[in-house]
Each structure stands twice: as structure tokens, then as C-alpha cells.
Amino acid sequence: MNSNAQKQADLKKWAELLDAEAGIDVSNWQPPAMDSVAASAYPERTTSGFDMNYLPEAIAASLPPFKEPRMANGLVLECGSSLRPKPVLWLWRNWLALGKFHLLAGAPGQGKTTIALSMMATITSGTRWPDGTSCKPGNAIFWSGEDDPADTLVPRLMAAGADINRCFFIQGTRRDGEVVPFDPARDLGQLLAAIEQIGGASLVVVDPVVSAVTGDSHKNTEVRRALQPLVELASACNCAVLGITHFAKGGQGSDPSQRVVGSVAFTAVARVVLVAAKVKNDDDGQDTRILARSKSNIGPDDGGFQYQLEQCEPIAGIHASRIAWGKSVDGSARDLLTDPNEDQSQDGADGDDVAGFLRGVLADGPVPAKTVFSEANGAGYSRDQIQRTARKIKVERRKTGMAGGWVWELKTEGSAEGGTEGSEDCTFLKHATFATFVPPSGNSSENFPDGMEIL
């Protein structure tokens, strides 16, 4: 707005404020009445527009830029009758909602990132979702703390048929001439401006979502505070925000939402929680991957789609994985979830039955491990079932000597802890190395206002 137009707008607001102080209502003002200070500030009601002569010259010259009066501090309440009910708007009906935060979790190797990229491909190309419904074309943004966009993410997007011109990657935030890691709590305003600059976005992916948490990811309050900017981003841009995370070890057979690494706040804040896992295919007994809904506060929370990871060569010399969607499946995520690295009680035995069997075998004292496994095999229990149950009921496993074999014995009250118990099937980790991700600075090709760049 030019200076003259801005001045007129300021004077108009000051005049309206003066009218309000004097108790004058000009909402139904009609010319030629001129009993209002603000009357001439309404161009739509006059033929000559704003006339500064209706304000004393000294006042008109000295008025500062108008600022809306600050409201007194206090609680803000809104009556339910003033709110108009509205439906949930879906990007992918019952799976991805506009204006909401979502979570995608699963064990390593299930293709969670590739699933998110497949969603980006559907959105940017305006094609169809796995259930056959169509998707309106839109932009998508990816923030990755693990994968390089050039050698991993873009090839996968190309393999999935994405419109690369609609795909954007957050490389960081430029501050004082340097690119620093993106912080949603600090840089939300810049991200909103960038999204507006590119014409909006339908999906924003955060992989992994824990990278948005600067505090302890196991503390409920810190996680909720860290995720709030992502919730606000979804609402402000009317887009779906999808965070990617992992399952914790163990918990097989429990509610998949409870297996998410870190605080329960991750799943509590998300309106929809998706899980990528494996199920036993009833047709051939082989493992097949599945994307299922584990939780939804705004729609159905069951059902899913089978999928496979395929390798392809989108361009010569560049290899990438992509998702090949299969048929839909019924059932809850808890019923569908399996772990191919663990025996899933394929014989149908109940865990209590296995524990009862093992206690019976060890009731009279120490028993050689070979004997335990032999007895279990005869009873129809697998080696993995017996070992997992032994850990649950605190069976002590020890060697009888340098040349002796392993023996198993039920622990009793006061039994010593530690030693070599359990080392029969354990691997000890001596050293671990951790790396810190630093976003590449890149070379900007075009600068935009307020420090925003599109690389």
C-alpha cells in the first residue's frame, strides 16, 4: 500500500474510533448528513473520497499510524452457539485429513519413507489413491533428517510418477549468511511464507518426526510442546502434516500405537496413526507388507492395503524403490500386525500354555537346554517360542563348566541377578557410533523476500 493510501486508511480508523467514543453510529449513514467525523472516510458513500478537511489540520498532521486497541488480559471463551459445525476435509478420505497432524510408524525395513513418497507422488501428479479415489493436484514438501534428496528421495519420487516440479525439500534456514538446521518452533513463520510463495501445499512430511523435538522425546510435555508448531502448520495452511517414526522393540501383539518409540504424546497428538507392518498372506502363507490404520479420532480406525517394495530404474543408471499397491484388507491393525523376525505362534498355542509347559519341565530342578528343546519339539512348541517364554518367566540359563553344556532352571526368590544368565542367545554391543545430520547449504538460484529461498 502506498504512503498516501496508508495515511488515508489510518485516518479512517482514527475517525471511526473517535465516532465510537462519541457514541455515533454511521453504519446507516446517508449523505448529505455530515455529523460524523468518519463520514468522509468512507469512499463508497461519497463522491469525492476522503476529505482531510473534516479533521482539524493539527490533528490530521500529527496522528500516528493506527494500531488496534489491545484487549485486556483474560480468558477467552466462545459460546458453542456461535460456532458453525463443519465437516472434516480429506486429502485421502479416512486416511489423510487436511488441517491435521498424522503419524506413520513401523519397524525398520517396512518402507515408511517410500510410502510417504508414494503419497507425495499421488498428490503432485493428481492421480489415484490405492482405493481408486482421485486426488486433486497439489504441492508437497518433505523435511528429511535421514535421506539425501538428490540420491534417494528424488529418484524414488520419479519412480512413483511424481510431478517433480511440485515437490519441495526443506534444506534449512538461512541466518546471517549460513544455512542452519530447520527448527519448526523457531522457523514456522518462514515456512508459512514459503508455502504461500509456492502457491500452497497439500502435504508436509517430517522424517523422522523426532527431529522436531529438541528436548527429551520420552517426556510427554516436551513432545507435545515440540509437536504444536506442526499442528499449527497443518491448521494454518490447511494441509496434511505426516510425521514418520519407528516402533520400539518388543510389544509384539500389543496395540501398534503403543509401540511407537518415545512418549505416548506422539500418538496422542496425531489425529490419525498409520502403521506399516507385515501380515501372513492367507493365500500362500508368505509375508506381505500392509499399511493399516491403528488410530483415528476423525474416521474409521481399521482396514488397510497390501503393498510390496519394488526396485526400478527411473532414469538410466539411477535405481530406486517404489510402492506397488495391492488389495485392501480387513481387520484392526493389532490383529494384522506381525513381525517376521519372531515366531507368531503359528501352531495357535497360547502364551500361557507355553509358560505352563516350561514350568512343568523345570519343576524338579535344572534341566539341560538340549532336553528342554527336545521336550518342546515333541509338544509342538518352536525353539523361538520357548526362548521368548523363558525370558518372560525369568528362567535362569547358565553353563555347567568350561566343557559342560547349558542348563535351564526356574529362578526362585532371592536368586542372584546378572552373571552370564541369558548369554546363551545374546549379542553384546561394545561400541556405538552416532552421526549428526547437517543439512547441505546448496546454491540458491533465486532469492525471495524475507530470506526465503527455493533451491
N, C-alpha and C positions, 0 to 999 in steps of 0.2 A: 504494500500500500504506500503511495507517495506521501510526502510530508503534509501537503495541503489536505488530502483526503483523511489522513490520520488525525490531523488537528480538528477537522470538522467532526469526525467520529468521537473524539474526546470531548469536544464542546457539547455535542448532542447528549452524551452520557451525563456530563455535569449538569446540563439543563434539566434532564429528566430527574436527576437526584434532587435538584432544587424544587422542582414541581412536587416531588414526593414529600419533601419536608414541609411544603406549604399546603399539602393535602389536596392538590389539584389533580384531577383525573382527566387526561387528554386522550383516553382510548377512543372516545367517540367525538373527538374534536372535528369541527367543520368550519371552514372559512366563512365569513371574514373575521370571526372572533379571534382576538389576539390577547386573551387574558393569561396565556401560559408562556413561561419563559422558554419552554422547549418547543413551542408550536412551530417556529420557523426551522427547527432542526429536523423536520420530517419532510424530506424532499417529495415523497409520494403524495403529500397532502397540499403541497404548494406548487406554484408555477415557477418560482424563481430559486428554489432550493434554499439552502441555509443562508440566513442573513445575520451576520455578526452584530448588526446594529441593535438587535433585540437584547443583546447582553451589554452591560456597561463596558466601555472600552477598556478601562483599567482592569476589570475582572477578566475579560476575554484575553487580554495580553499576558496575564500572569498565571492563568490556570495551568497547573502541571498536567502531565499525561494522566488520564483517568485510570484508576485501579478499583476493581470491585471491592466493596467493603468486606473486611474479614469478619466471618461469623465467630461468635463466641465459642470457646471450647466447651465441649459437652458431648453426650452420647447422641448418636444419630439413629433414629428409629424410623421405620417406614411401615405404614399400615398395609396389611395384606390386601385390603380392598383397592388400593392404588396400584397394585401390581397386576399386569395382564398375563395370564398363563400363556406359555409359548412352547412349541414342540422342540425336541432335540433335533438339530440339523446334522445329517450324516454325510460324511465323505464316502464311507463304505458302510452301508446300513448294518447296524448292530455290531460293527467291528471298529470303525474309526469315526469318532464324532467331532464335528467342527467346534472349536472353542473349548476343547477338553484335553487333559493330560492322560496319556496312556502308558502302559508298561509292557515290554516284550521280554520274557525271561525264558531261560532254558539252560541245559547242560552244554558244556563246550562241544563243538563239532556238529551242532544241530542246524547251523546256517542262519542264525538270527540276523546277522548283518545283511546277508544275502536276501532274506525275506523282506527286510526294510527297504532294500534297494529295489526289489521287485515291486513293492508298493509305490515307490517313487516313479518307477517306470510306467506303471499303470496311470498314475496321476498326470505325469508330464506328457504322455502320449495320448491321453484321453481314451484309453481302450477299456477293456472289461475286467472286472474282478473275478476271482475264482468261482463265484456263484453265478456268473453270467450277467450281472448287472453292470450298467455302463457308468463311466466316470467322466465328469466334466474336466477338460484340460486345465492344468494349473501349474504353478511353480512349486518347487520343493527345495528345501535347504537341509544340508547334512553337516553336523558338527561331530567330527571324529577325533578321539584321543588315542586311537589304536592303529587305524589303517591309513595308508597314504592314498590321497585321492587319485593321483596320476597313474600309479601302477596297480591299484587294487579296486578302488571304488568306481572310477570312470569305466574301466573295462567291463566290470560287472553290470553297470548300467547299460552300456552298449549291448551286452549280451542279452539283456532283458528287454531291449527295444525301447529304451527311454529316449525322450527328446532332450539331448544334452544341453540345448540352448535354454531349457527351463530348469536345469539342475545347478545349484549353487552350493559352495562349500565355505564354511567359516574357517578362515585361516588364522584368525586372531584379531586383536585390536591395535591400531597404530597409536602410540603415545610417545610424544617427544621424539618422533622420528624413528622409533623402534616398534616392531610388532611383538606384542606381549600376548600370552595366552588369554583367550576369551573367558570372561567371568560374567555369567548371566546376571548376578546380583548387581554388579557394577556397570555392565555394558548393555543392559536391557534397552535403554533409550536409543542407543546407536543401532541395535539390531532392529528395533521397530522402524527407525528411519530408513534403514537399508531395505527392509521388506517393502515399505511404501515406495521406495525408489524403483524397485524392480517390478512394481505393479501387483504386490500382494503375494502371499504364499498359501498353499493348501496344506502342506505338511512340513514339519520341522522335526528332524531326527537327531537325537542326542545319544552318541555311542562311545563309551558307556555312560549311563546316566550318573554313575557315581562321580564322574569327573566334574559334575556341577556342585558337588558337596565339598566345601572347603574345610569343614570340621570333621567330626567323628561320624562315619557313615553308619555306626551302630547305635547312635543316640537319637531317640525319637524327635526331640525338639530341634536338634541341629539339622536333621534331614528335612523336616517339614519347613524350616526356615529357608534352607537351600533350594528346595523344590518350588517355593512360592513364586519366584520370578518366572519359572516355566509355566506355571498355572496362569499367571497374569499375561504372559506372552500369548498363550492359546486364546484367552478371552479377548485380548486387545486386537489381535489380528484375525480372529475368527478362523483359526486354523487348528488342525490336529497336531499335537506335540507327542512324539513317541520316544520314550526312553528305553534303552536296551540294557539288560543286566543279566547276571548269571544265577544259577541255582547253587545253593550251598551243598556240600557233600552230605550224603545220608538223607534221611527223611523219606526214603522210598515208600510209596503207598500213601503218604500223607497228602493233605491239601497242597497242591502245587504252589499256591500263593504264599504258603508258609515256608517254602523252601528258598525264597528269594534271598540272596546274600544281603546282609546288613539289617537295618532297622525295619520293623513292620510298617513304618511310615511310607516306605516306597510303594507298597501295595495299597495302603490306606488312602494316600493322596490321589492315586490313579483312579480314574472313573472306570476304566476297562483294563484288565490284566490279561494279556495273551501269553501262551506258553508254547514253546517249540520242543517237541519230545518225540519219542518213538513208541509205536504200538505194535502188537503182534497182529499180523495180517491173517485173518481167519481163512482166507482162500488158500494160501500156500505155507502159512506158519512162519514166514520170514518177517524180519523187522522192516517197518516202513515209517517214515517220518510223518509227523502230523502237527498242524497249527491249530490250537484249540483255545477257546475262551475259558479262563479259570475264574474270572470275577467280572461282573459288570453291575454297576449301580444304575445304569440307564437303559438296559436291554437284557436280552437272554444271556445266560452265563454258561451255556453248554454248546456242544457241537463243534465241528471243526472240518478241516480239509487235509487230505493226504497230499504229500509233496515229496519230490525227490530232488537231490542236488545233481545237476548235470554240468559237465565240462564242455566248453566250446571255444571257438577261436573267432571272436567278433571281427577282428581285422588280422591280417597276416602277421604271424609272429607274436600275437598277444593272446594269451589263454586266460579264460575267466570262468567262474562258476555262475550258474543261474538256477532259478527255481522252475521246476516242471510241476504244475499243479495237477492233482488227481481228483478223485471223487470225494464227496462230502461224507462225513462220518458222524454218527450219533453217540451221545453219552457225555458224561461230565469229564472234565479234564482229569480229575482224580482217578476215575475208572480207566481212562485211556492211557495215562502216563505210565511208561515203563522205562527201565534202564537196561540196555543191552549188556552192560558190564556186570550186572548182578542177576542171579537166578531169580526168576519171578514166580517161584512155587508152581512150576509148570505141571507138577503132579496134583495140584489142588490141595496140598496139605496146609493146614492151618498152623500159624506160628506157635500156638500153644501146644499143639501136638508134637512138634519138633522138640520144643523145650522139655515136654514130659518124657519123650523118648530118651533124650540125652541125660536127664536126671536119673532115669532108671538104669541106664548103662553104667553111670558113675556112682551109683548109690553105695556100693560096697568098698569104695576107695579108688586109688589111682589105677588107670587103665591105659595101656599102650595106645598111642594115637592110631596105629595101624588097625588095632582091634576095633576102635571106635568107628573108623571109616568103613571097615568091613561089615560091622553090625548095621550101620546106617544104610549101606548099599543094599543089604538084604531086606531092610524095612522099607526101601523105596525112597530114601532121602538122599539128595545130592551132597557132594562134598562142600559146595558153597553154602547150602542151607545149614549144614552142621557147623561150619566155621562162624557164620554170622550169628547163629543162635548161641554158640559158645561164648562169644563176646558179650551178648546181651545178658546171659545169666551168670556171668563172671566165672567162667571155667578157667582154672589155672593150668597153663601149659608149660612144661619145663623138661629139660634134658636130664637124664639119669646119670650122665657122666660123659667123659670125652668120647668114649666108644659106644655109649649107650644110645638108645632111641628116645623119642619124645613120649611123655606120658601126660595124660589129662586127669585133672582132679577137681571136684567141686570145691569152691572156696567156702570156708567156714568163718564164723565171726572171729575177728582178730587176726585173720591171715595177713601176712606181710605183703605190702604192695611193692611194685617195682620189680627190680631184677630183670631177668630175661623173659618174664611172662609175656607171651604173645609174640615173641620174636620169631616164632616158627613161620609166620606168614606176614612179617612186616618188613618194610624197607625203610632204612634210616636216611634222612636227608641231612648231610653235613653242612653244605653251604648253599646259599641262595643269592642270586644277583638280581637287583631291581634296576629298572631304567626309568628315566623321567622323559615324558614326551614334551618336546618343544616345537610348537607349530612353525613351519617354514615361513620365512618372510616374503619370499616371492618378489616378483617385479610388477608393480602396478602399471596397468595400461591406461587407466583413466581415473582421474580424481573427481570425487563428488563433494558437495558441500558437507560441512560438519564432520570432516575427517573420514567419510565413508569411502571405501574403495571397492570396486568389483575387479577381481583378479582373473 
